Amino acid sequence: MTLDANATYRMADKTTFRSVGDSGVILKTDTGQIYSCNSTAEAFLRLTDGKRSLQATADAICAEFDVTQLQLLADMEELLVYLMSENVLEPVDD
C-alpha cells in the first residue's frame, strides 16, 4: 500500500478510542477486542477524525514528536494497514 497524503480515515463503526495518559486504548464493541497504543499511535488515532488528511495528521504529529516526516510516514503506513486489516479504521469516501 502506498499512502495517499490526501486520504482521510475515521474509526470504523463499533470501534471506540480513548486516550489514557500518553497512550491509548481501542475497543471493538462488537467483539470486545482491546488494543493498546503507544504515544505515537495514540496521537495518530486522536488526530484521525474523518476530516483531517493523512498529510495534516503527519504534520501535527511531527510538531508534537521528535520524528522525521519520512520515518513517520513509513510508520503511519504500517499502522494504517494493520488497523484497517483489524477493521479499526476505514477510509472516508469523498
Stockholm file with secondary structure:
# STOCKHOLM 1.0

chainA/1-94         MTLDANATYRMADKTTFRSVGDSGVILKTDTGQIYSCNSTAEAFLRLTDGKRSLQATADAICAEFDVTQLQLLADMEELLVYLMSENVLEPVDD
#=GR chainA/1-94 SS CCCCTTCBEEECTTEEEEEETTEEEEEETTTCCEEEECHHHHHHHHHCCSSSBHHHHHHHHHHHSSCCHHHHHHHHHHHHHHHHHTTSEEECCC
#=GC SS_cons        CCCCTTCBEEECTTEEEEEETTEEEEEETTTCCEEEECHHHHHHHHHCCSSSBHHHHHHHHHHHSSCCHHHHHHHHHHHHHHHHHTTSEEECCC
//
